[in-house]
Amino acid sequence: MEDDAIVADKAAGVWGDDAKIHPPRHKGRYFSVEGALNVPRTPQGYPLLVQAGSSGDGKRFAARYAEAVFTAQQTIEDARAFYADLKSRTVAAGRDADHIKVLPGIVPVIGSTEAEARANERVLEDHIVPAHGVDRLERLLQLPAGTLELDGPLPADLPPESAIEGARSRYTLIVELARRERLTVRQLIGRLGGGRGHLTFAGTPEQVADTIELWFGSGAADGFNIMPAVLPSGLEAFVDHVVPILRARGLLRTDYGSRRTLRERYGLPRPANQHVPAPALV
């Protein structure tokens, strides 16, 4: 439907301009659709398109279609490499690199002091049931039940990423984390418990703000998906103690002004209607 399709002329009994209403008339293998919806076009043009995942296929798909990417990296070096690669792929696909936003997930555990933050982190880890964690990790790594030893490292002969069905990028992230930091299965489960593979770190509000500023300022992220390990207290701690620091540093807006939609708040253009011809170049 075009933006000005609705006439709403009660006297003439005309709801819309039929020439500007475009039924999908889709006939496919699994379903068919004939009629158009009697609703106006969304203020965003169409909803913001978000992709999740860091595999090669995922990045190729995101470069062509996504407007935001929810991703997971454990180190700033990996985050920078992912960011640069995705932006480059987006340009190669004929799009503006600024029209795709990279949003890593982060899990901040906040304390008034670093020692308090570390203590809060240990409390969360103590609530993990090891048997459940081992079972979930074995399924994610596609290992037979009983393969993992809780206080031992991951097996040396894990299957290659190419053999994994499903979340390949998450598989590689977890294996690399365990190898790089020489974690036991128990320690790995603790690291994955709150963030499920996303960056988890404990610190003061200033340290959390420092990490966010470093990643944002060094080409590792356009923004972040904040994933508190505990709700609502974790979110309240972030809003009450980290947000004011980010605002004081000029990293976070204080209001949205006239930006009503998510698309506007991300600074993304409203997509043109596919049924309206593009204006001729002068």
C-alpha positions, -999 to +999 in steps of 0.1 A: +000+000+000+013+035-009+016+062+018-014+082+005-036+053-005-062+060+022-089+085+010-114+080+039-142+099+020-173+090+040-196+110+019-185+092-013-182+059+005-146+055-006-120+041+018-090+040-004-076+046-039-076+012-055-047+022-078-025+027-048-034-005-030-013-035-042-025-069-031+004-094-027-013-121-048+013-146-037+010-183-047+037-205-033+044-240-023+032-236+013+006-209+012-013-184-010-024-149-003-047-129-025-061-098-007-045-067+007-046-057+043-069-027+050-043-010+071-020+020+063+017+016+056+037+016+088+054+049+098+087+030+095+080+020+059+085-015+071+097-029+104+134-027+112+151-058+099+174-074+124+197-104+118+215-125+145+245-147+140+281-144+128+285-173+103+295-167+067+260-173+055+246-150+082+270-122+073+262-125+036+225-124+043+229-094+067+250-074+042+221-076+017+191-072+039+197-064+076+195-030+092+208-041+125+228-072+135+227-088+170+261-105+174+284-120+200+321-115+204+343-122+234+372-099+226+375-064+212+398-077+184+372-102+172+345-075+175+366-051+154+372-078+127+335-087+126+325-050+124+349-042+096+340-073+076+303-067+078+306-031+069+328-040+039+303-067+028+274-042+031+292-017+008+300-045-017+263-053-017+256-018-029+244-004+004+256+024+027+277+011+055+259+034+080+226+017+071+235-014+091+241-012+128+263-037+147+249-044+182+269-069+203+253-083+233+269-075+266+262-088+301+274-063+328+275-074+364+277-042+384+290-034+419+299-002+437+335-016+439+353-041+417+354-065+446+316-062+451+311-068+413+332-099+414+313-112+445+280-106+426+294-126+397+304-155+420+269-155+435+254-159+400+278-187+391+270-205+423+233-207+412+243-228+381+234-264+384+265-281+369+247-312+356+223-289+336+252-269+323+271-299+312+240-313+294+234-281+276+270-277+266+272-312+253+242-306+231+255-273+219+289-290+210+270-320+196+288-344+218+275-377+232+261-375+267+288-381+293+316-369+272+326-338+292+344-339+325+333-311+348+368-302+360+387-310+328+392-291+296+372-295+264+382-326+244+410-320+219+391-338+192+360-317+189+342-318+155+350-290+130+326-261+126+316-274+092+301-305+109+279-285+132+242-283+125+227-250+136+245-223+155+280-226+140+293-192+149+282-197+185+300-231+186+332-215+174+330-186+198+326-210+228+354-234+217+378-205+211+369-189+245+376-222+263+409-228+244+421-192+247+416-189+284+423-225+292+390-229+310+377-261+325+342-272+316+330-259+350+346-225+344+333-224+309+297-231+321+302-203+346+312-179+318+283-189+297+256-190+324+244-154+322+254-144+287+250-176+266+282-167+248+279-129+249+306-108+266+301-110+304+322-088+326+320-076+362+330-041+373+320-007+387+297+016+367+328+035+356+345+003+344+313-008+325+311+026+309+348+024+300+343-009+282+313+004+263+332+036+253+363+016+242+343-008+220+322+020+205+350+044+199+374+019+183+352+005+156+339-026+174+302-016+177+275+009+168+256+003+200+249-026+224+222-050+234+223-048+272+215-082+286+215-080+325+222-114+341+194-107+366+161-089+360+149-063+371+178-055+394+205-058+368+187-034+344+179-010+372+216-009+382+227-002+346+201+026+342+207+042+375+245+040+376+259+035+341+236+056+319+244+089+338+281+083+331+275+076+294+254+107+292+280+128+309+306+116+284+283+125+255+279+089+245+241+086+251+213+110+243+192+126+270+160+125+250+147+113+216+132+146+205+109+140+175+123+106+167+092+084+173+102+051+156+130+027+162+142+034+127+144+071+134+162+065+167+188+043+149+193+071+123+182+049+094+163+062+064+127+053+058+126+029+028+110+039-004+077+022-013+085-005-038+054+004-058+063+040-063+088+048-091+120+064-079+123+101-088+142+108-121+177+120-117+182+156-128 
